[in-house]
Amino acid sequence: MLCQFSFQNFKSYREETTFDLQATSIPEFKDSLITKDKCSDLLPVSVIYGPNGGGKTNLIRALSCLITSVVKPIHDLGSTRNRVIMQQKVVAEPFLFDSISKDEPTEFEIFFRTEKYEYRYYLAILKDEISAETLDRKAIGGKKPAHIFYRDGEELTLGTILSKENVNTKVNEKMPFLSFLAINYNIPVITEVQEWFEACIIRNYANPIAELQIMVSDDEKIKNQIIMLLNEMGIDVEDYRFDDNEEQLYTIRTIEGKKYELPFDHESDGTRKLIAALPVILVALREGRLVIIDELDAKLHPKLLRYVISMFKNRKINKHGAQLLFTSHDIATMKNTVFRRDEIWFAALDEKHSSQIYSLYEIRREDNERVNSTAAFDKQYLEGRYGADPYLQNMLSGGDWI
C-alpha cells in the first residue's frame, strides 16, 4: 500500500512535491480507511483536479516514471514475479523553465507498506543515468529503519542484509540497483519490494489505445463478476466472447428471446471504457493493488464513476487494501458524499510556471479555519475558492468572448 510519494524536478514540477495517502484525523468516511495496528490509516482513494496544463497528469507520470524505471528492466529480461499491468515506460524529464534544472537530477522518494514492513525507496536520475539510490525498511511499529543499500554515483554501500549475500556491486549506470538485484538474485527483501512495484497498475484512459487493451478472462467466476457489475451499472450485457481468429471481442445480449452479438468497437464510448477498465479494477480489488489512472472519468458517466469509487471505499469489497489514484475533470463527483477532504487534491501552476499540489484539507478559509466537511465542494471550486482555477471561472471572467 502506498503511504507517501515525493518528487522534484520532473516536467512541470520544479520544487519538492509531496502526495500523501496517509489519512488525517478528520471524521468523515472513517469506515472506508485502510487500517492496521501500529500504523497510520491509509486512504483507499485519491483524486487530483485542476485545469489543463496545471500538472495533474504530470503527477501521475512522476509516479509512473519511478515505477516503470524499476519494473521495465526486470520485465524486459523476463524476471517478473507478478502479472505486470502498465503502459509504456515514462522518461525522467527535468523542469525546463529555468537555466539550471536541466542539469540537476530528477528525484523520487516513495514510502510504501507490505504486510510486515514499511519501505522507503529513493531514486535520482540525471540524463538517463542513476545518480543516487537508497532502499531502507523498518518493521511495522518499529522505530529505527534498517539500511538495505545506498548508491551514490558508482559507489555502492550494502547494508547488513545484502552484505551477507555476496552480491555483485558492478551495475550499469542506467539500471536501478534494485532492478539489478531482482533480476540476478533471489533475496527475500528484494523480492518483496520487486513484487510491490510490479503489482502497481498504470492506465491512461484519455488515450484511445487503452480502451482497446482489454484483459479477457475465461475464468467463469471473474467473467460473472464483470457481467454482474456491468448490469449493476445499467449496461445489459449477459455474456461476452473473444474470437481468436478475428481478434475481436463480442458482447452478447438477448432481446425478445433472441441472442445478438455486438462487436466491441460498436459499443458506446462509456461501455467500451467500462469493459476495458473493470477487469483491471477487479484484479486490483482481489489482489490489493495500487491502481493509477489518468482521466478515469473520460467518457464515463458520473454515476458510473461514483460506483467505481465506492467499490474501493467499501471494506466488504476492498478486503485487501487496494488503492485508487486518478485524475479527473468531473466536478459532478466533487462531493462531500463521495470524498473525504484529504482525498481531494488540486494541481495548479504558480507564477513561475511550476506546478504545485495541495489537498482540500490543507486549504484555509479567510478566518483561518479549514473548509467545512459539509461544504459544497464543487460549487466552491467553481467559484475559485480553492485556487486551482476552474474552466468555468476562467470563461466567466473573460468578458465578451461570445
N, C-alpha and C positions, 0 to 999 in steps of 0.2 A: 504494500500500500504506500502511495506517495504521501509524504509528510510536507515537504517543502522543496521548492526549486528556485535557485537564484542564478542569474547570468548577467553578463555585461559585454559591451562592445559587440553586439550582434545586430546586423541590419539596422533598423531604425532605433535601436536601444543603445544609448551611449553609456549611461551610468549603471551602477549595480541595481538590479531589479529583482525583487523577491515576490514569488507567488506562493501563498501559504494555504495548505489544505488542512491545517490544524484548526479545529473548531474553537471559537471564542466562547465566553461564558454566557452568551445570550440564551434566553429560554426557549425560543421558537424551534419547533421540529426536533426536539431533543431525542425523541424515539427513533429518529432516522439516522442518527450518528453511528459511526463505526467505533465501537468501544472495545477496550482491552485493559485488563488490570495493569497498574503501574505505568500507563501510557496516557498521553493526551488523546482526546477523542478526535477522530478524523471526519472530514466531510465526504459524503458519498457522491456529491455533485458540485461542480463549479462552472459558472458561465461567464464569458467575457463579452461585454457590449462595447460599442464605440463606433465612430464614423469610419468610412473607408479611408485607409491611409493612416489611421490612428495607432495601429500596432497590434490589433487583435491577432491577426494571422501570424505575425512575426513572433509573438509569444509562443504560439503553438509550434511554429517552426524551430524556435530555440530549443524547446524540449525534444522535439523530433530529431534535431541535429545531434543532440547528446546521445539519444537512444540509438539512432542509426549508426553513429560513429563507432559505438561499441558492438552492435549486433551485425552489421554488414560484413566485416571481415570474417566473423565466425560463420555466418550463413554462406558466404562465398566459398569457404573451404569445407563445407558440409559437416560442421561440428556443432550444429544447434541441438539443443535438448528439448526445446519446446516447439510447438507449431507457431511459426512467425507470421503475424498478420500485420503488414505495414506496407506503405508505399515507398517510393524511391528514396535514396539517401539524400539528406539535406546538408548542403555545404555550409561551413562556418564562414560567413561573410561579415567583415567588420563594419562599423559605423563609418560613413563616408563624408559626413557634412562637417568635418574639421580637418586640420592638416596633420594630425598625429595618430588618430585612431587606426588608420590602415596599417601602421607599423607596430601596433600593440596586439597582444593576443586576445582572442575571444575566450571568455572564461565561463565555465558552467560548474555549479555545485548542486548536488541533489541529496536529499535525505529521504530514505525510504525504510519501510519496516517489513520484516518477514515474521514468521511465527515466533521465533525466539530472540531475534536480534534487530537492532536499528543500525543502518549503514549510512555512512557519508562518503560520497564519491565526488572527486573534483577533477576536472579536465580542462586544460588550457591548450588552445590550438592557435598557432601562428603560421599563416601561409601554408596550410595543409599539413604542417608538422606538429607533433605533440611537444609542447614546450614545458608542460608540467602535468603531473597526475598523482592523485592520492586516493587511497582506499582505507577507511577506518571502520571499525564496528564496535558496538558495545551491547552487552546483554540487556534485554528489556528490563528496566528497573535499575540497571547498573549506573554507576557514576563516571567511571573512567573508561574512555574508549581504547581499544587495542589497535595498534598500528599494523596494518596488513602490508602496505608498501608505500613508498614515496619516490616520485620520479621528478627530477629537475634537469631538463635537457637530456643529456646522455647518461647522467648519473642516476643510478637506481639504488635505493636503500630498502632492504627487506625487513619486515617485522619478524617476530619470533615464529609465527605460524609458517611463513614461507621459507625462512632460513633453514628449517628442518627438512624441506622438500628437495633441496639441491636443484633449484630451478635455474635455467639459463637467463641471464640478465641482459643479453645482447638482443635487442629488438629493433625492428625497423622504425625509423623516426616518424613514420606516418601512421603507425599502428598503435592503438592504445595497449598498454601492457596488460590491462585486464583482458582484452580480446586475445592477446598472445597466450596468456596463461590458460584461458578457456579452451583454446584450440589444441594446445600441446600437453596439458596435464589434467589429471583428474583429482583436483583438490577440493574437498567439500565446501570450504568457504567461498572459493571462486565459483564453483558450480551453482551455489545458492544465488550469488549476485548475477551470474550469467542468466539463470532462469528467470530472475525478476525482470531484467531488461528485455529478454525475449518474449515475456508474457505481455508487454505493453502493445496495445493495438493502436495504429495510427491510420486515420482515414481523412479524406478531403472530399466532402460531398458537394462542394462548389465545382468540382472537376467532373464533367460528364463521364469520364472513363471509369470513375469509382463506382458509378451505378451499374456498369457492365461487369464489374468484378464481383461475382456472386458466389458465395460459399454454398454449394448444394450438397445436402446430406441425404444418404439413403437410409440412415437410421430412422426407424419409424417413430421413435419417441421424440426426436428432435424435429422431424417433419411435422408431427402432430402439434407440437408446441408452436411452431411457426404459423401453421394454418389457424390454430386456435387464436393466437394473438392478432393475426390479420382480421379474423372475424370479429374479435372484440373491438377492433379499431374501425369496424364498419366496412371492411372490404370482404365481399362474399366469395372468397376463393375456397373451394372444397378440397383441392389437391393440386399438385404440380408434378411435372416430369421433365427430365433433361434428355434431349435427343442427342446422343453422341455423334451420330453421322452429320447432323445439321449444326451441331454445337449451338443449339438453341434451347432456351427454357420456355416451357409452355405452362400457363396457368389453366386450371380446369374448373368449370362451373356447370351446374345443372340448371337449366331454365325450361320450365314447363315440361319436366320429365325427360329432357334430352340433354346429353353432355356436350359441352362445347370447349374446345381448346383455343386459347388465345396466345399468340407469340408474345414473349416478354416485352419486346420493343413496341407492341401495340397498346400496352398498358399506359395509364396516365402517369405523369411525372411523379406525383406523390406515391402512387402504388409501386412504381419501379424503385423509388428511393427506399420505401419501407422493406420491400422484398430483398433489396441489397443490404440494408442495414440490420435487419432483425437477426439473421444468423450470427453476425458479429457481436451484437448486443447479448444474445443468449449465451454465446461462448464466454463472454466476459462475466456474466452473472453466474454461470455454472462453475467457473474456474477462479473467480475472484481476481479478475484482471483490471488493469487501468486502460480505459478507452479514451483516446484523444481524437476529437473530430472537429475539423474546421467546417463551419457553416452547416451544422446539423439541421438547422431549420430550413435550408434551401429546398424549396418545392414541397415542404412538409406543412400540412395544416396545423395551426397552433394546438388544436385538440389532440392531434397525434403526437406532437412534440411533448405535451404535458404527460401523456401516457408513458412515453419512453422515460422521461424524468422520474415519474412516480415509481417505476419499477426499481430504479436504483435507490430510491428513498424508502422503499418498503422492506423492512428486515426479513419478512417472511419470504420474499422473493430473492432479495440480495443477502443470502446467508453467508457468503464468503468474503465480504468486504470489497466487492467490485467498486470502482470509481469511474465517474464520467466527467470529463473535462471537455467543454466545447465552446465555440464562438457562435454568436447569434446576432441577427438584426431584428428578431421577432420581439417587439415591445409587448405584444399581447400576453406573453408568458412572464413578463417582469412584474410579478405579483407577490404580495406577502402570503398568499395562499399556495404559492408554488415553491418559493425560495426563502431561506434564511438570509439575513442581511450580509453575513460573511460568505455566502455562496455566490453573491453577485459582484462582479469585478468590472472595471471600466479601463479602457486603454485610450490615450489621447496624446497628441503632440504638445510639447511645451514651446516656449518662444525660441528655443534653439533648434527646433525641428527634431527633437529627440523624444521618443515615446516614453510615457510613464504609465504605470498601472496602479490602481488603488481599489480597495473594496468599498462597497456601500457602508459597511460597518465603520470604516475609518472616517467617513465624511462627518463633519460637524456643522450644525446649523449656526445661524448668526448669534444665538445665545450660548454657543459652545456645547450644546447638547447633541447627542447622536441623533441620526434620523430615526424616527419612531418606527417600531415594528409594525404598527398598524397603518403607516403612511401609504398613500397611493404611489408606489414606486414609479410606475410607468408615466403617470401624469407629471410628477415632479421632474422626471428625467426629460420629458418633452419640454418642460418649462425652463430647462437649462440649469437646474439647481445642483446637478451632480458634476458639472464641469466638462464631461465628455460630450461636446456639442452635438446634439442630435440633428438629423436631416431636417425635420420639420421646423425646428428653431432657426436654422440657417436660412431656409427658404422664406419664412415669415418675416425675417429681419432684412431681407434683401431688397425691399422696396418694390417698385413697379416692374416686376420681372415677367408679367404676362403680356 
